[in-house]
Amino acid sequence: MKSHPLTDAVAPLVAAVGAAFVEPGDMVEGDLPLEWEGKVIAGVRFAEVASALDRMITQVETELGGSLQELERGGKQAAVRMLEERGAFELRKSIENVADAMGVSRITIYNYLGAIRDSA
């Protein structure tokens, strides 16, 4: 993909949401066209929803400075709060997947979420 001021400007956002640029001629239904002065200069293809939770977990691990499994109890609670704020637990099987990533039971995740929701 050729460099363009628009793609250069939105590249960090595209990367942060797990999307990718595609050439205008390679766009398919569901791709988001990026227009500049009335001309499509690129498309943005979003990743599958199934990988959304993995991306969120990776972002939280990066922000907290370690894998979810290695975090102490307070860190795990902070991670669950961050994931909750980002909508992770709206995704199917997210409780189970986060519990596996943390090395804790589903009940532990439900308890953390209950405490978070009770304090709100």
N, C-alpha and C positions, 0 to 999 in steps of 0.2 A: 504494500500500500504506500502510495506516495505521500510525503508530508504535506500537510495543509494546515493553515492557522486554526481552523475549526477542530480538526482531529487532534492537533497538538494540544489545544486548550481542554478538550474533554477526555483526553487519554487517561488521566488519573481516575476520573469518575468511572469510565468504562471498565478499567481494571479493577476498581474497588468493588463493583457489583458483579464481577465475574463474567463480564461480557467480552466481546471481541469485535473488532472492525472487520467488515467484509467489503469487497469491491462492489460498486453499484450493479455490475452485470451478474454478480453471484448472489444477489439478494433473493430471499424466499419469503413467503408469507410469514408474518410475525417479526421480521426484521424491521428495525426503526430507521427510516431514511434520515440522513443528515444533509440538510440543504444549505447551500451558500449561494446567495444572489439568484435564487430560483432554479439552481441546478443541484441534483443529488451528487454529492462528492464521495459519499461512503454510506455504508449501512452499519448498524449496530445489531449484533446477534447476541441475545441473552442466553445464558446457560440454562440448562434444564432445572426445573424446580427441585428435582431430587438432589442436586448438588448444593442447593442453597444452604442447607443446614451445615454441610461440611465447610462451606466458605465462612459461615458465621462463626463456627467453632475455631477455625484457623485464625480469624481476625481477633477473637477474644483471647486465644492463646498468645498471639503476638502482643496484644495490649497488656496482658498480665505477665508476660515474660517467661512462659513455660507451658508445658502440656497440661491439659486439664487433670490428667491422672496424677501428676507430680505435685499439684497444688495442695496446700494445707486446707483444713476445713473452711477457714475464712475466705480463702481464695476461691474455693469451689462455690461458696455461697455468692461471692461477687460475680463469678462467671455465670451462674444461673440468673442472677439479676440482670446482667448485661444481655444475656440471650433472651430473657423475657422481654426486656425493653425493645429488642430488635424484632420481636414477633416470632422467634424461633419455635415456640411451643404451640404455634398455630399449625405447624406442619405435621403431617401424619407420621407417627412412630417417633416423634422427636424426643419424648421422655425416655424411651428405651435407648435411643441412639446416644443421647447426652449421658445417660447413666453408664452405658458401656464405655464412652470416651473418658469418663471420670473414674471408672473403676468402683462405682457405688451401685446401690440398688435403686430400682425405680421409686421405691418408697422414700428414699432419701431425697430424690429430686422433688417428689410431691411435697415432702415436708419443707424443703427450701422454698418452693413456690408458694406454699400456704403461708409461710412466715412473711414472704415478700408481699403477697396480696393483702394480708391482714394489716401490714404496716402502712399500706397506701391509703 
